[in-house]
């Protein structure tokens, strides 16, 4: 029996969400549209199987084909990111970081990561997160004037505090992350280097950002952002950390892996190895740069002055707004993005002084640089009149019509 007949309430909500995705302009930097083949794999009969353990060493029988699926995902991940070891069972980016930290540190050891309000992630040392509660956190920041990483300052700080692990790779940093410079810093203070590439994994895979593989001790990444795969994560590591990483995942913090998601991850890695994915990654960056220039031309101040990657961080406080007000006004007008803190923000995180914009999703839908002019125009019109509900309603209709030119799944 079909879902529509078996559970019409859920079916209806899914259909409504699909319609929302079709009509809304998605500028959330961490979102994307998984291709049909990813949806097919993640909705497959592999969800029926239990396979605690690893290929060739399971705690349940009947894993002949699951072993082959996971092995394929592992080999593809290793090839894609240039690392000798890969664990493809991690359920999310946060759990991947937790598992990687446990493999590299003891509770109470010093972890050095970017401050949350300057572009870092919760798991890089926020006091409300496990990372800030079980490790000694020493945070680094961006330069107050340039709003970019000051590698010399980070070097001095690292030499002084001698962290066990340094984390680089961020959620709201619009510039290139120079992993080679972080390798020098880690070597100078005897630290492990963990590269959290969750946001830029697709750019790295597609050659649009420098790779982390040659420099990292451990890499963590989600698979559903710029990599355009299923919701999940992986951990990659040097050979010497492979055993401890695997133990950290199972039995350390997880039970049975999600075999249907493992299969979808394998498909994702295969897709990312194709020539067209390189074109996609390059276009993400072109679109972000174009959007940044269009917004600057309309008088918006951008954190760090622009972008090198997939995201643009807009300072809306300079326009007399805060992130929460701007986010709500934009959503009412058919544009989804997220409020965000900016470096040295005086607003609380739930309010923020910024709006984070990203181009992976719109690039998946086929948008190019010229389309960013339309995006910037919509953004500007709404924020010039953040309380004008009539205008928002009009813009929402225009956005829906505009998005109709860029179908997600054809006739789905």
Beta strands, then each sheet from edge to edge (+ up, - down):
strand 1: 25-26
strand 2: 53-54
strand 3: 57-58
strand 4: 85-87
strand 5: 110-114
strand 6: 136-140
strand 7: 165-168
strand 8: 192-196
strand 9: 218-222
strand 10: 233-237
strand 11: 301-302
strand 12: 311-315
strand 13: 335-336
strand 14: 338-340
strand 15: 354-358
sheet 1: 1+ 13+
sheet 2: 2+ 3-
sheet 3: 4+ 10- 9+ 8+ 7+ 5+ 6+
sheet 4: 11+ 12- 15+ 14-
end
